[in-house]
Amino acid sequence: MSQAHVRQQASLAVMDKTMQTSEAKGNQVVQMLQQSVQSVPHPTHGGQIDLKG
């Protein structure tokens, strides 16, 4: 009984660590995407110059 409990606790600890790592990597991907979207210029801004005066 004790061995099964230790095995279960170890399995849960590994799963918890895996979930934490996955969450951290997901947050990094979100940050990277947000930064890339901010650096892309708008497709219709700056394409024409208004020469009327």
C-alpha positions in Angstrom: 0.0 0.0 0.0 2.8 2.4 0.9 4.7 1.7 -2.3 1.6 2.4 -4.4 1.1 5.7 -2.5 4.7 6.8 -3.2 4.4 5.8 -6.8 1.2 7.9 -7.1 2.7 10.9 -5.4 5.8 10.7 -7.7 3.5 10.5 -10.8 1.5 13.5 -9.6 4.7 15.5 -9.0 6.0 14.8 -12.5 2.6 15.7 -14.0 2.6 18.9 -12.0 6.1 19.9 -13.2 5.1 19.1 -16.8 2.0 21.3 -16.6 4.0 24.2 -15.1 6.6 23.9 -17.9 3.9 23.8 -20.5 2.2 26.8 -19.1 5.5 28.7 -19.0 6.2 27.9 -22.6 2.7 28.8 -23.6 3.1 32.2 -21.9 6.4 32.7 -23.8 4.7 32.0 -27.1 1.9 34.5 -26.3 4.4 37.1 -25.5 6.4 36.5 -28.7 3.2 36.7 -30.7 2.2 40.0 -29.0 5.6 41.5 -29.7 5.5 40.4 -33.4 2.1 41.9 -33.9 3.2 45.2 -32.5 6.2 45.4 -34.8 4.3 44.8 -38.0 3.2 48.0 -39.7 -0.4 48.5 -40.6 -1.0 47.6 -44.3 -2.8 50.8 -45.3 -1.0 53.4 -43.2 1.8 55.3 -44.8 1.3 54.1 -48.3 0.2 57.5 -49.7 1.2 61.1 -49.3 -1.3 63.9 -49.2 0.0 66.7 -51.4 -3.0 69.0 -51.2 -2.3 72.2 -49.5 
